[in-house]
Amino acid sequence: MQAKEITSVPYLISRSILKELLEDGLMTEEEFSKIDAENKKTFNK
């Protein structure tokens, strides 16, 4: 079963910022994944 994709603007902005931090080496893949998982819960309400 595939998870529903979240398309809310605040979530997409948050994910974009997280990607920039990851690409700039300011966070690890693990940190990115954990924060993104929490954001999915928060923005999917």
Residue pairs with C-beta under 8 A, 6 or more apart in sequence:
4 44
6 12
6 40
6 43
6 44
8 43
8 44
10 43
11 39
11 40
11 43
11 44
14 39
14 43
15 36
15 39
18 27
18 32
18 35
18 36
18 39
19 32
21 27
21 32
22 28
22 29
22 32
27 35
